[in-house]
Structures are given as structure tokens and as C-alpha cells.
Amino acid sequence: MFKWRDSFSCNIKAIDDQHKKLFELGAKLNDLVSQQDDFDHYDEIVDILDELKEYTIYHFGYEEELLEKYSYEDVEEHKKEHKAFIDKITAVLNKDIDEDQREVKMDLVIFIADWIEKHILHTDQKYKIYLNLKGVF
């Protein structure tokens, strides 16, 4: 589910590298969900979420700056999608994760997989040709 494929590439090295990192974080969370045990994984869940939030803020900032620099016409819609992602992660961090660890982990894996499919594989692909034509690789 969280394996990088060349078909996911935006043909922009820095963004592809950042997307690969997001895939790694998704895989870490998926690995945690896959554990069929009764151990308390609260700290691990929060650590992954904190890292995911911090990294996406960095990545989204980079991506938005690039889109603005080259006057990409859908930059505002892109920003809205990014904000929705950060808001979701923040909301999960503000929940009582400890009480519903299994549900939180499952919801997050589904959310991140859906994000990859809808945002990285569709929305981000829209700027690929635009930026490549501007000489951004």
C-alpha cells in the first residue's frame, strides 16, 4: 500500500524525495496497525503523527512556494487540500488516542492511503507537466 512506484513521480527530484518520505511514514503507521497485539502503542502513534505533521508542513511549504514562484493557477486549491490534511492530523493528535488506539491507527492508515491516491497521484500530477515545461526538474 505504501510502496513508491516510478509512476508516482512528479519528475521533480525534491518533491519526489519528499513524497517518498511521506510513503515511509505511511508504511511505519501501517506496520504499527498490522501488529496484532494488546500492547500500548500510544507513544509510537503520537511519535509517527508528530513526525508526519512536522514533515508535511515542511513538504507543503516547499511545494506551495514552488507553485507560487511559477504562478501555478490552482495554487489556492492546492493550499486548501494541504490545510485539510494538516487539520486532520491535528484533530487526531487532539483526540484521546490512548482510549481508541486501534481505531485511530486504522482511520489514519485509510486517511493517508486515500490522501496518496487522491492528492499525490492526481492533484500533484496536474502540476507535473506545467512545472516541467518551466524547466523545473
WOCOR-V709710 format. One record per residue. N is the residue number from 1. SS is DSSP state (alpha for helix, beta for strand, coil for the rest). Layout:
# WOCOR-V709710
N_SS / N_SS
This chain:
# WOCOR-V709710
1_coil / 2_coil / 3_coil / 4_coil / 5_coil / 6_alpha / 7_alpha / 8_alpha / 9_coil / 10_coil / 11_coil / 12_coil / 13_alpha / 14_alpha / 15_alpha / 16_alpha / 17_alpha / 18_alpha / 19_alpha / 20_alpha / 21_alpha / 22_alpha / 23_alpha / 24_alpha / 25_alpha / 26_alpha / 27_alpha / 28_alpha / 29_alpha / 30_alpha / 31_alpha / 32_alpha / 33_alpha / 34_alpha / 35_coil / 36_coil / 37_coil / 38_coil / 39_coil / 40_coil / 41_coil / 42_alpha / 43_alpha / 44_alpha / 45_alpha / 46_alpha / 47_alpha / 48_alpha / 49_alpha / 50_alpha / 51_alpha / 52_alpha / 53_alpha / 54_alpha / 55_alpha / 56_alpha / 57_alpha / 58_alpha / 59_alpha / 60_alpha / 61_alpha / 62_alpha / 63_alpha / 64_alpha / 65_alpha / 66_alpha / 67_alpha / 68_alpha / 69_alpha / 70_coil / 71_coil / 72_coil / 73_coil / 74_coil / 75_alpha / 76_alpha / 77_alpha / 78_alpha / 79_alpha / 80_alpha / 81_alpha / 82_alpha / 83_alpha / 84_alpha / 85_alpha / 86_alpha / 87_alpha / 88_alpha / 89_alpha / 90_alpha / 91_alpha / 92_alpha / 93_alpha / 94_alpha / 95_coil / 96_coil / 97_coil / 98_coil / 99_coil / 100_coil / 101_alpha / 102_alpha / 103_alpha / 104_alpha / 105_alpha / 106_alpha / 107_alpha / 108_alpha / 109_alpha / 110_alpha / 111_alpha / 112_alpha / 113_alpha / 114_alpha / 115_alpha / 116_alpha / 117_alpha / 118_alpha / 119_alpha / 120_alpha / 121_alpha / 122_alpha / 123_alpha / 124_alpha / 125_alpha / 126_alpha / 127_alpha / 128_alpha / 129_alpha / 130_alpha / 131_alpha / 132_alpha / 133_alpha / 134_coil / 135_coil / 136_coil / 137_coil
